[in-house]
Amino acid sequence: MLAIIGGRGLTELENLKITHRQVMRTPFGEPSGAFLFGTLNGHEVIFLARHGFGYTIPPHLVNYRANLWALREQGVSDVVSVATVGGIRADLTPGSLVVPDQVLDYTHGRDYTFFGNRNTSYRNIDFTLPYSSKLRSRILRGAEQVQQPCLDGGVYATTQGPRLDSIAEINRYQRDGADMVGMTGMPETALAKELDMNYATIAVVVNYAAGRGDSQTSINMEGVNATARTAMDSVRAILECVVNCEDEDGNGN
């Protein structure tokens, strides 16, 4: 089963039929909100609003462990994350869509692993390729089918938030090899790996990162919100195609 984790607007899919909502409980606390169960083009899907349905949970307080644990308990094998980012690389202009293939973690103080108890055995997950290659390919094929430009690959720098970054910080991330910057990529990506879930991200570029493009001295938040609203139309179209690739591919890494 496919789950989609994202923000506002993602449940406004043309062929989506919501069947019910369900509140979940986990050993790691409560997820961000009730799960929305439904079918999309005849395929079962689950939607989860990462920041809560009222957009009240900041990125550093999201219960990433509960979110993913509860999804896995419902039989989810594939997770598509939709996340807004700032573009660092020159071609990542506002409105662009990217499917990152690598991640950098600048977060701190978050519950970042399920192996946090000395009384349970643990394993070292292989994080060489953080994202599922097959799920990334499904997203890119979906974008091609709806003729939506979507860039293949990029390094997602995850910062603590909830504040945005200074120019000096963005310069640092760029020196480290980052192409885009957001606040929710980690530990979500690693936790999905720990649970053996196939996970990939559609990154929506909603602004130039600090010191780039029209963000030389400030970031226009009204422009950010307007870009996000427009880009979600493209994301929704891609997601409708992604579920149709499920029969063709099955599950996999």
C-alpha atoms as a printed R data frame, in Angstrom:
    type eleno elety resid chain resno       x      y       z
1   ATOM     1    CA   MET     A     1   0.000  0.000   0.000
2   ATOM     2    CA   LEU     A     2   1.102  3.563  -0.729
3   ATOM     3    CA   ALA     A     3   1.107  6.371   1.826
4   ATOM     4    CA   ILE     A     4   1.504 10.051   1.044
5   ATOM     5    CA   ILE     A     5   2.891 12.365   3.711
6   ATOM     6    CA   GLY     A     6   2.564 16.048   3.000
7   ATOM     7    CA   GLY     A     7   0.805 19.266   3.690
8   ATOM     8    CA   ARG     A     8  -2.341 21.072   2.712
9   ATOM     9    CA   GLY     A     9  -4.074 20.437  -0.610
10  ATOM    10    CA   LEU     A    10  -2.873 16.909  -1.287
11  ATOM    11    CA   THR     A    11  -6.256 15.307  -0.634
12  ATOM    12    CA   GLU     A    12  -7.843 17.368  -3.427
13  ATOM    13    CA   LEU     A    13  -7.128 14.674  -6.007
14  ATOM    14    CA   GLU     A    14  -9.615 14.270  -8.820
15  ATOM    15    CA   ASN     A    15 -10.002 10.489  -8.523
16  ATOM    16    CA   LEU     A    16  -9.564 10.205  -4.755
17  ATOM    17    CA   LYS     A    17 -12.350  8.685  -2.698
18  ATOM    18    CA   ILE     A    18 -11.918  9.093   1.053
19  ATOM    19    CA   THR     A    19 -13.452  6.157   2.914
20  ATOM    20    CA   HIS     A    20 -12.703  6.971   6.542
21  ATOM    21    CA   ARG     A    21 -10.457  8.684   9.062
22  ATOM    22    CA   GLN     A    22  -8.739  6.868  11.900
23  ATOM    23    CA   VAL     A    23  -6.794  8.042  14.947
24  ATOM    24    CA   MET     A    24  -3.698  5.934  15.637
25  ATOM    25    CA   ARG     A    25  -1.705  5.048  18.744
26  ATOM    26    CA   THR     A    26   1.877  3.783  18.760
27  ATOM    27    CA   PRO     A    27   4.582  2.882  21.310
28  ATOM    28    CA   PHE     A    28   6.164  6.209  20.313
29  ATOM    29    CA   GLY     A    29   3.147  8.397  20.944
30  ATOM    30    CA   GLU     A    30   0.535  9.818  18.609
31  ATOM    31    CA   PRO     A    31   1.113 10.603  14.915
32  ATOM    32    CA   SER     A    32   0.645 14.110  13.566
33  ATOM    33    CA   GLY     A    33  -3.057 13.534  13.068
34  ATOM    34    CA   ALA     A    34  -5.734 11.100  11.994
35  ATOM    35    CA   PHE     A    35  -4.952  8.995   8.929
36  ATOM    36    CA   LEU     A    36  -7.153  9.501   5.879
37  ATOM    37    CA   PHE     A    37  -7.899  6.177   4.190
38  ATOM    38    CA   GLY     A    38  -9.135  6.079   0.633
39  ATOM    39    CA   THR     A    39  -8.714  4.847  -2.914
40  ATOM    40    CA   LEU     A    40  -6.978  6.665  -5.746
41  ATOM    41    CA   ASN     A    41  -7.672  5.302  -9.220
42  ATOM    42    CA   GLY     A    42  -8.771  2.093  -7.533
43  ATOM    43    CA   HIS     A    43  -5.643  1.726  -5.377
44  ATOM    44    CA   GLU     A    44  -5.711  1.918  -1.592
45  ATOM    45    CA   VAL     A    45  -3.820  4.915  -0.200
46  ATOM    46    CA   ILE     A    46  -3.304  6.611   3.148
47  ATOM    47    CA   PHE     A    47  -2.751 10.343   3.574
48  ATOM    48    CA   LEU     A    48  -1.086 11.936   6.567
49  ATOM    49    CA   ALA     A    49  -0.725 15.667   7.155
50  ATOM    50    CA   ARG     A    50   2.811 15.904   8.527
51  ATOM    51    CA   HIS     A    51   2.214 19.201  10.351
52  ATOM    52    CA   GLY     A    52  -1.311 18.362  11.502
53  ATOM    53    CA   PHE     A    53  -4.525 19.312   9.735
54  ATOM    54    CA   GLY     A    54  -4.384 22.788  11.214
55  ATOM    55    CA   TYR     A    55  -0.714 23.145  10.262
56  ATOM    56    CA   THR     A    56   0.149 23.523  13.943
57  ATOM    57    CA   ILE     A    57   3.155 21.209  14.370
58  ATOM    58    CA   PRO     A    58   6.533 22.791  13.533
59  ATOM    59    CA   PRO     A    59   9.120 20.586  11.810
60  ATOM    60    CA   HIS     A    60  11.262 19.992  14.900
61  ATOM    61    CA   LEU     A    61   8.221 18.774  16.881
62  ATOM    62    CA   VAL     A    62   6.785 16.368  14.304
63  ATOM    63    CA   ASN     A    63   6.584 12.859  15.779
64  ATOM    64    CA   TYR     A    64   8.325 11.208  12.825
65  ATOM    65    CA   ARG     A    65   8.660  7.878  14.621
66  ATOM    66    CA   ALA     A    66   4.956  7.620  15.424
67  ATOM    67    CA   ASN     A    67   4.005  8.660  11.883
68  ATOM    68    CA   LEU     A    68   6.063  5.975  10.177
69  ATOM    69    CA   TRP     A    69   5.455  3.260  12.763
70  ATOM    70    CA   ALA     A    70   1.686  3.691  12.459
71  ATOM    71    CA   LEU     A    71   1.862  3.630   8.660
72  ATOM    72    CA   ARG     A    72   3.861  0.421   8.711
73  ATOM    73    CA   GLU     A    73   1.348 -1.112  11.125
74  ATOM    74    CA   GLN     A    74  -1.386 -0.383   8.557
75  ATOM    75    CA   GLY     A    75   0.467 -2.368   5.891
76  ATOM    76    CA   VAL     A    76   2.134  0.536   4.105
77  ATOM    77    CA   SER     A    77   5.190 -0.486   2.108
78  ATOM    78    CA   ASP     A    78   5.741  2.637  -0.018
79  ATOM    79    CA   VAL     A    79   5.859  6.221   1.257
80  ATOM    80    CA   VAL     A    80   5.931  9.314  -0.947
81  ATOM    81    CA   SER     A    81   6.844 12.448   0.967
82  ATOM    82    CA   VAL     A    82   5.931 15.861  -0.415
83  ATOM    83    CA   ALA     A    83   8.110 18.617   1.035
84  ATOM    84    CA   THR     A    84   8.700 22.279   0.265
85  ATOM    85    CA   VAL     A    85  12.307 23.422  -0.074
86  ATOM    86    CA   GLY     A    86  14.416 26.438  -0.912
87  ATOM    87    CA   GLY     A    87  16.545 26.210  -4.025
88  ATOM    88    CA   ILE     A    88  20.311 26.534  -3.604
89  ATOM    89    CA   ARG     A    89  21.441 25.161  -6.966
90  ATOM    90    CA   ALA     A    90  20.999 27.708  -9.747
91  ATOM    91    CA   ASP     A    91  18.511 25.659 -11.780
92  ATOM    92    CA   LEU     A    92  16.233 25.008  -8.785
93  ATOM    93    CA   THR     A    93  13.989 27.991  -9.358
94  ATOM    94    CA   PRO     A    94  10.683 28.592  -7.551
95  ATOM    95    CA   GLY     A    95   8.029 26.260  -8.903
96  ATOM    96    CA   SER     A    96  10.507 23.516  -9.808
97  ATOM    97    CA   LEU     A    97   9.934 19.929  -8.733
98  ATOM    98    CA   VAL     A    98  12.849 17.684  -7.766
99  ATOM    99    CA   VAL     A    99  13.211 14.052  -6.722
100 ATOM   100    CA   PRO     A   100  16.312 14.126  -4.483
101 ATOM   101    CA   ASP     A   101  18.677 11.170  -4.336
102 ATOM   102    CA   GLN     A   102  20.850 12.188  -1.368
103 ATOM   103    CA   VAL     A   103  20.363 13.912   1.973
104 ATOM   104    CA   LEU     A   104  22.408 15.890   4.500
105 ATOM   105    CA   ASP     A   105  21.303 16.100   8.127
106 ATOM   106    CA   TYR     A   106  21.831 19.318  10.119
107 ATOM   107    CA   THR     A   107  19.058 18.628  12.631
108 ATOM   108    CA   HIS     A   108  19.558 18.068  16.347
109 ATOM   109    CA   GLY     A   109  17.512 16.916  19.311
110 ATOM   110    CA   ARG     A   110  14.988 14.982  17.247
111 ATOM   111    CA   ASP     A   111  14.026 11.358  17.956
112 ATOM   112    CA   TYR     A   112  15.954  9.997  15.002
113 ATOM   113    CA   THR     A   113  15.966  6.209  15.468
114 ATOM   114    CA   PHE     A   114  13.810  3.305  16.599
115 ATOM   115    CA   PHE     A   115  16.916  1.766  18.200
116 ATOM   116    CA   GLY     A   116  16.936  4.063  21.202
117 ATOM   117    CA   ASN     A   117  16.635  1.449  23.924
118 ATOM   118    CA   ARG     A   118  19.627 -0.438  25.334
119 ATOM   119    CA   ASN     A   119  17.407 -3.430  26.085
120 ATOM   120    CA   THR     A   120  16.586 -4.160  22.446
121 ATOM   121    CA   SER     A   121  18.853 -5.363  19.648
122 ATOM   122    CA   TYR     A   122  19.724 -2.948  16.875
123 ATOM   123    CA   ARG     A   123  21.146 -3.051  13.370
124 ATOM   124    CA   ASN     A   124  23.146 -0.631  11.246
125 ATOM   125    CA   ILE     A   125  20.995  0.317   8.267
126 ATOM   126    CA   ASP     A   126  22.721  0.877   4.926
127 ATOM   127    CA   PHE     A   127  22.147  4.559   4.127
128 ATOM   128    CA   THR     A   128  24.364  4.695   1.022
129 ATOM   129    CA   LEU     A   129  21.261  5.370  -1.066
130 ATOM   130    CA   PRO     A   130  18.783  7.022   1.317
131 ATOM   131    CA   TYR     A   131  15.845  6.911  -1.091
132 ATOM   132    CA   SER     A   132  14.175  3.972  -2.832
133 ATOM   133    CA   SER     A   133  15.405  3.776  -6.435
134 ATOM   134    CA   LYS     A   134  12.228  2.101  -7.660
135 ATOM   135    CA   LEU     A   135   9.929  4.573  -5.965
136 ATOM   136    CA   ARG     A   136  11.983  7.485  -7.300
137 ATOM   137    CA   SER     A   137  11.629  6.005 -10.793
138 ATOM   138    CA   ARG     A   138   7.867  5.702 -10.367
139 ATOM   139    CA   ILE     A   139   7.635  9.385  -9.457
140 ATOM   140    CA   LEU     A   140   9.770 10.423 -12.423
141 ATOM   141    CA   ARG     A   141   7.730  8.259 -14.791
142 ATOM   142    CA   GLY     A   142   4.556  9.754 -13.394
143 ATOM   143    CA   ALA     A   143   5.893 13.244 -14.035
144 ATOM   144    CA   GLU     A   144   6.778 12.279 -17.594
145 ATOM   145    CA   GLN     A   145   3.301 10.873 -18.207
146 ATOM   146    CA   VAL     A   146   1.639 14.153 -17.217
147 ATOM   147    CA   GLN     A   147   4.328 16.158 -19.034
148 ATOM   148    CA   GLN     A   148   5.429 17.856 -15.834
149 ATOM   149    CA   PRO     A   149   9.137 18.769 -15.698
150 ATOM   150    CA   CYS     A   150  10.718 17.102 -12.672
151 ATOM   151    CA   LEU     A   151  14.448 17.117 -12.002
152 ATOM   152    CA   ASP     A   152  16.104 13.785 -11.313
153 ATOM   153    CA   GLY     A   153  18.480 13.921  -8.346
154 ATOM   154    CA   GLY     A   154  19.798 16.431  -5.878
155 ATOM   155    CA   VAL     A   155  21.085 16.722  -2.330
156 ATOM   156    CA   TYR     A   156  18.474 17.719   0.250
157 ATOM   157    CA   ALA     A   157  19.945 19.541   3.270
158 ATOM   158    CA   THR     A   158  17.655 19.152   6.286
159 ATOM   159    CA   THR     A   159  17.858 21.940   8.854
160 ATOM   160    CA   GLN     A   160  16.320 22.217  12.303
161 ATOM   161    CA   GLY     A   161  13.832 25.027  11.763
162 ATOM   162    CA   PRO     A   162  11.406 26.473  12.325
163 ATOM   163    CA   ARG     A   163  13.325 29.595  11.340
164 ATOM   164    CA   LEU     A   164  14.743 29.968   7.848
165 ATOM   165    CA   ASP     A   165  18.498 30.083   7.246
166 ATOM   166    CA   SER     A   166  21.001 32.906   7.048
167 ATOM   167    CA   ILE     A   167  23.036 33.564   3.914
168 ATOM   168    CA   ALA     A   168  26.150 32.264   5.692
169 ATOM   169    CA   GLU     A   169  24.366 29.019   6.558
170 ATOM   170    CA   ILE     A   170  23.185 28.552   2.972
171 ATOM   171    CA   ASN     A   171  26.726 29.185   1.764
172 ATOM   172    CA   ARG     A   172  27.905 26.468   4.125
173 ATOM   173    CA   TYR     A   173  25.325 23.977   2.880
174 ATOM   174    CA   GLN     A   174  26.348 24.716  -0.693
175 ATOM   175    CA   ARG     A   175  30.011 24.092   0.143
176 ATOM   176    CA   ASP     A   176  28.907 20.793   1.692
177 ATOM   177    CA   GLY     A   177  27.252 19.825  -1.594
178 ATOM   178    CA   ALA     A   178  23.592 20.687  -0.905
179 ATOM   179    CA   ASP     A   179  21.279 21.597  -3.777
180 ATOM   180    CA   MET     A   180  18.164 22.419  -1.758
181 ATOM   181    CA   VAL     A   181  17.236 23.092   1.852
182 ATOM   182    CA   GLY     A   182  14.200 22.005   3.868
183 ATOM   183    CA   MET     A   183  13.203 21.062   7.404
184 ATOM   184    CA   THR     A   184  11.459 17.662   7.266
185 ATOM   185    CA   GLY     A   185  13.759 15.352   5.298
186 ATOM   186    CA   MET     A   186  15.381 13.924   8.412
187 ATOM   187    CA   PRO     A   187  14.908 11.829  10.423
188 ATOM   188    CA   GLU     A   188  11.917 10.776   8.299
189 ATOM   189    CA   THR     A   189  14.082  9.300   5.530
190 ATOM   190    CA   ALA     A   190  16.256  7.265   7.905
191 ATOM   191    CA   LEU     A   191  13.327  6.037   9.987
192 ATOM   192    CA   ALA     A   192  11.652  4.678   6.872
193 ATOM   193    CA   LYS     A   193  14.871  2.784   6.125
194 ATOM   194    CA   GLU     A   194  14.892  1.306   9.616
195 ATOM   195    CA   LEU     A   195  11.378 -0.027   8.994
196 ATOM   196    CA   ASP     A   196  12.320 -1.403   5.547
197 ATOM   197    CA   MET     A   197   9.831  0.904   3.849
198 ATOM   198    CA   ASN     A   198  10.352  2.200   0.321
199 ATOM   199    CA   TYR     A   199  10.580  5.976   0.660
200 ATOM   200    CA   ALA     A   200  11.057  8.852  -1.790
201 ATOM   201    CA   THR     A   201  10.460 12.599  -1.798
202 ATOM   202    CA   ILE     A   202   8.915 15.056  -4.210
203 ATOM   203    CA   ALA     A   203  10.635 18.317  -3.289
204 ATOM   204    CA   VAL     A   204   8.715 21.436  -4.280
205 ATOM   205    CA   VAL     A   205  10.984 24.472  -4.652
206 ATOM   206    CA   VAL     A   206   8.970 27.408  -3.288
207 ATOM   207    CA   ASN     A   207  11.694 30.039  -3.015
208 ATOM   208    CA   TYR     A   208  15.321 30.820  -3.688
209 ATOM   209    CA   ALA     A   209  17.412 30.078  -0.608
210 ATOM   210    CA   ALA     A   210  18.825 33.073   1.272
211 ATOM   211    CA   GLY     A   211  21.261 35.110  -0.821
212 ATOM   212    CA   ARG     A   212  20.098 33.576  -4.114
213 ATOM   213    CA   GLY     A   213  17.843 34.949  -6.824
214 ATOM   214    CA   ASP     A   214  15.242 37.342  -5.434
215 ATOM   215    CA   SER     A   215  16.094 36.297  -1.853
216 ATOM   216    CA   GLN     A   216  19.181 38.482  -1.646
217 ATOM   217    CA   THR     A   217  18.015 40.379   1.428
218 ATOM   218    CA   SER     A   218  14.774 38.640   2.488
219 ATOM   219    CA   ILE     A   219  12.378 35.861   1.565
220 ATOM   220    CA   ASN     A   220   8.902 36.858   0.432
221 ATOM   221    CA   MET     A   221   6.588 34.549   2.376
222 ATOM   222    CA   GLU     A   222   3.531 35.583   0.369
223 ATOM   223    CA   GLY     A   223   5.384 34.504  -2.746
224 ATOM   224    CA   VAL     A   224   6.371 31.239  -1.053
225 ATOM   225    CA   ASN     A   225   2.743 30.398  -0.242
226 ATOM   226    CA   ALA     A   226   1.520 31.343  -3.723
227 ATOM   227    CA   THR     A   227   4.191 29.191  -5.375
228 ATOM   228    CA   ALA     A   228   3.351 26.252  -3.123
229 ATOM   229    CA   ARG     A   229  -0.356 26.454  -3.968
230 ATOM   230    CA   THR     A   230   0.334 26.503  -7.708
231 ATOM   231    CA   ALA     A   231   2.919 23.709  -7.584
232 ATOM   232    CA   MET     A   232   0.568 21.378  -5.705
233 ATOM   233    CA   ASP     A   233  -1.551 21.088  -8.850
234 ATOM   234    CA   SER     A   234   1.448 19.480 -10.568
235 ATOM   235    CA   VAL     A   235   2.206 17.287  -7.559
236 ATOM   236    CA   ARG     A   236  -1.357 15.992  -7.454
237 ATOM   237    CA   ALA     A   237  -1.211 15.086 -11.148
238 ATOM   238    CA   ILE     A   238   2.030 13.169 -10.595
239 ATOM   239    CA   LEU     A   239   0.650 11.292  -7.598
240 ATOM   240    CA   GLU     A   240  -2.317 10.062  -9.608
241 ATOM   241    CA   CYS     A   241   0.146  8.472 -12.040
242 ATOM   242    CA   VAL     A   242   2.404  7.083  -9.295
243 ATOM   243    CA   VAL     A   243  -0.346  4.849  -7.933
244 ATOM   244    CA   ASN     A   244  -0.946  3.439 -11.417
245 ATOM   245    CA   CYS     A   245   2.707  2.341 -11.612
246 ATOM   246    CA   GLU     A   246   2.143  0.076  -8.586
247 ATOM   247    CA   ASP     A   247   0.739 -2.791 -10.646
248 ATOM   248    CA   GLU     A   248   3.613 -2.527 -13.092
249 ATOM   249    CA   ASP     A   249   6.431 -2.481 -10.541
250 ATOM   250    CA   GLY     A   250   5.166 -4.122  -7.377
251 ATOM   251    CA   ASN     A   251   7.223 -3.375  -4.280
252 ATOM   252    CA   GLY     A   252  10.974 -2.993  -4.232
253 ATOM   253    CA   ASN     A   253  13.972 -0.960  -3.289
